[in-house]
Amino acid sequence: MTNIIKNFWNDEEGATAIEYGLIAGLIAVGLLAALTDIGKELKVVFEKIAESLTAAATPG
């Protein structure tokens, strides 16, 4: 019985796949955070462009 527990404890098979999964998850979280900020910045830029176009098209 102790051999089975020792073998299970020392078995590292599959650990690499889990590590890669965790790394991929962290990368996804980082990308999501970065793209959210970029999206907010783009929204501001396009709102300014829309205001400029509206002002240019308004006679006055």
C-alpha positions in Angstrom: 0.0 0.0 0.0 2.8 2.4 0.8 4.4 1.7 -2.6 1.1 2.7 -4.3 1.0 6.0 -2.4 4.7 6.7 -3.1 4.3 6.0 -6.8 1.2 8.3 -6.9 3.0 11.0 -5.0 6.1 10.9 -7.2 4.1 10.5 -10.5 4.5 13.7 -12.5 2.8 12.5 -15.7 0.2 15.0 -16.8 1.7 17.8 -14.8 3.1 19.5 -17.9 -0.3 19.6 -19.5 -1.7 21.3 -16.4 1.1 23.8 -16.3 0.5 24.7 -19.9 -3.2 25.1 -19.2 -2.4 27.4 -16.4 0.0 29.5 -18.5 -2.6 29.7 -21.3 -5.2 30.8 -18.8 -2.9 33.6 -17.4 -2.1 34.8 -20.9 -5.9 34.9 -21.7 -6.6 37.0 -18.6 -3.7 39.4 -19.6 -5.0 39.7 -23.1 -8.5 40.3 -21.9 -7.4 43.1 -19.6 -5.2 44.7 -22.3 -7.9 44.5 -25.0 -10.5 46.0 -22.6 -8.3 49.0 -22.1 -7.6 49.3 -25.8 -11.3 49.1 -26.5 -12.1 51.9 -24.1 -9.4 54.1 -25.7 -10.7 53.3 -29.2 -14.2 54.3 -28.1 -13.0 57.7 -27.0 -11.2 58.2 -30.3 -14.2 57.3 -32.4 -16.5 59.5 -30.3 -14.2 62.4 -31.0 -14.1 61.6 -34.7 -18.0 61.4 -34.8 -18.2 64.8 -33.0 -15.8 66.4 -35.5 -17.7 65.0 -38.4 -21.1 66.1 -37.0 -19.7 69.6 -36.4 -18.3 69.8 -39.9 -21.5 68.7 -41.5 -23.7 71.1 -39.5 -24.2 74.4 -41.4 -23.6 77.4 -39.3 
